[in-house]
Amino acid sequence: MDVKSAFMYGTIEEEVYVCQPPGFEDPNYPDQVYKVVKALYGLLQAPRAWYETLVSYLLENGFQRGKIDQTLFVKKQKDRKSASILIDTEKPLLKDPNGEDVDVHTY
C-alpha cells in the first residue's frame, strides 16, 4: 500500500468544492468552482480518507480490530508470531499549526 498516495488521493465521501487557484482562473468561467473527488493535502477530509484506506487495507489482509480498542489491529496465524498495529488517535494526521516537525516513526 502506498501510504503517501493513500493520504493525498484517498476518496472522500462528502461533497467538497474549491475555488480556482490564483493564476489558474479560467477566463471563460471566472466564477466557476470545482468539485473535489479525491482528498487533497490540507483538506480536513484527507486524514479521514487516509484512515479509511488504511483500515480497509488492514482488514483485507487478515488483521482484526481489537475488541476493546478499535484502533488496535491484530493479525494471528498458526505457526507464526502475531503482529499488531496501534493507530495513535492522540496525534491525528493533521497539519501542525505551529509548523513543528512531527516524529516520522509515530505512524
DRENZA-361767 format. One record per residue (C-alpha): x, y, z. Coordinates in Angstrom, 1 decimal. Layout:
BEGIN
+--------+--------+--------+
|     px |     py |     pz |
+--------+--------+--------+
|      X |      Y |      Z |
...
+--------+--------+--------+
//
This chain:
BEGIN
+--------+--------+--------+
|     px |     py |     pz |
+--------+--------+--------+
|    0.0 |    0.0 |    0.0 |
|    1.4 |    3.4 |   -0.9 |
|    0.7 |    5.5 |    2.2 |
|    1.7 |    8.8 |    0.6 |
|   -0.8 |    8.3 |   -2.3 |
|   -3.5 |    7.0 |    0.1 |
|   -3.2 |   10.1 |    2.2 |
|   -3.1 |   12.5 |   -0.7 |
|   -5.5 |   11.0 |   -3.1 |
|   -8.0 |    9.0 |   -1.0 |
|  -11.6 |    9.1 |   -2.0 |
|  -13.8 |   11.4 |    0.1 |
|  -17.4 |   10.9 |    0.9 |
|  -18.6 |   14.5 |    1.4 |
|  -19.1 |   17.0 |   -1.4 |
|  -16.3 |   19.5 |   -1.4 |
|  -15.9 |   22.4 |   -3.8 |
|  -12.8 |   24.6 |   -4.2 |
|  -12.3 |   28.0 |   -5.9 |
|  -10.0 |   28.4 |   -8.9 |
|   -6.4 |   29.0 |   -7.6 |
|   -4.9 |   32.4 |   -8.3 |
|   -3.1 |   32.4 |  -11.6 |
|   -5.1 |   29.4 |  -12.9 |
|   -8.5 |   31.0 |  -13.4 |
|  -10.4 |   30.0 |  -16.5 |
|  -11.1 |   33.3 |  -18.3 |
|  -14.3 |   31.9 |  -19.9 |
|  -15.7 |   30.9 |  -16.4 |
|  -14.0 |   33.1 |  -13.8 |
|  -16.7 |   32.3 |  -11.1 |
|  -16.7 |   28.6 |  -11.6 |
|  -15.8 |   26.3 |   -8.7 |
|  -14.5 |   22.7 |   -8.9 |
|  -15.9 |   19.6 |   -7.2 |
|  -13.1 |   17.7 |   -5.4 |
|  -13.4 |   13.9 |   -5.8 |
|  -10.1 |   12.9 |   -4.2 |
|   -8.7 |   14.1 |   -0.9 |
|   -6.2 |   16.8 |   -1.4 |
|   -3.4 |   17.5 |    1.1 |
|   -4.6 |   20.2 |    3.5 |
|   -8.3 |   19.4 |    3.3 |
|  -10.0 |   18.4 |    6.6 |
|  -11.3 |   15.3 |    4.9 |
|   -7.8 |   14.0 |    3.9 |
|   -7.0 |   12.3 |    7.3 |
|  -10.3 |   10.5 |    7.4 |
|   -9.9 |    9.3 |    3.8 |
|   -6.4 |    8.1 |    4.6 |
|   -7.7 |    6.3 |    7.8 |
|  -10.5 |    4.5 |    5.9 |
|   -8.0 |    3.4 |    3.2 |
|   -5.6 |    2.1 |    5.9 |
|   -8.4 |    0.3 |    7.8 |
|   -9.7 |   -1.4 |    4.6 |
|   -6.2 |   -2.5 |    3.7 |
|   -5.5 |   -4.0 |    7.1 |
|   -8.9 |   -5.8 |    7.3 |
|   -8.4 |   -7.2 |    3.7 |
|   -5.0 |   -8.5 |    4.7 |
|   -6.2 |  -10.6 |    7.7 |
|   -5.9 |   -8.1 |   10.5 |
|   -8.7 |   -7.9 |   13.1 |
|   -9.8 |   -4.9 |   15.1 |
|   -9.2 |   -5.1 |   18.9 |
|  -12.4 |   -5.8 |   20.8 |
|  -11.7 |   -3.1 |   23.4 |
|   -9.5 |   -0.7 |   21.4 |
|  -10.8 |   -0.2 |   17.9 |
|   -7.5 |    1.4 |   16.9 |
|   -5.6 |   -1.7 |   17.6 |
|   -5.3 |   -4.2 |   14.7 |
|   -4.0 |   -7.7 |   15.3 |
|   -3.1 |  -10.5 |   12.9 |
|   -2.7 |  -14.0 |   14.2 |
|   -1.6 |  -17.1 |   12.2 |
|   -0.8 |  -20.6 |   13.2 |
|    3.0 |  -21.3 |   13.3 |
|    3.8 |  -17.6 |   13.3 |
|    4.1 |  -14.8 |   15.8 |
|    1.2 |  -12.4 |   15.9 |
|    1.6 |   -8.9 |   14.6 |
|   -0.2 |   -5.8 |   15.9 |
|   -0.6 |   -2.2 |   14.8 |
|   -1.8 |    0.6 |   17.0 |
|   -3.0 |    3.7 |   15.3 |
|   -2.3 |    6.7 |   17.6 |
|   -5.5 |    8.7 |   18.0 |
|   -3.9 |   11.3 |   20.3 |
|   -1.8 |   12.6 |   17.3 |
|   -4.2 |   12.7 |   14.4 |
|   -3.0 |   13.1 |   10.9 |
|   -3.4 |   16.9 |   10.7 |
|   -1.2 |   19.7 |    9.7 |
|    0.8 |   21.0 |   12.6 |
|   -0.5 |   24.6 |   13.3 |
|    2.9 |   25.6 |   14.8 |
|    4.9 |   24.2 |   11.9 |
|    6.9 |   21.9 |   14.2 |
|    8.4 |   18.7 |   12.9 |
|    6.5 |   15.5 |   13.8 |
|    8.2 |   12.3 |   14.7 |
|    8.1 |   10.2 |   11.4 |
|    8.1 |    7.0 |   13.4 |
|    4.7 |    7.7 |   15.0 |
|    2.7 |    6.2 |   12.2 |
+--------+--------+--------+
//
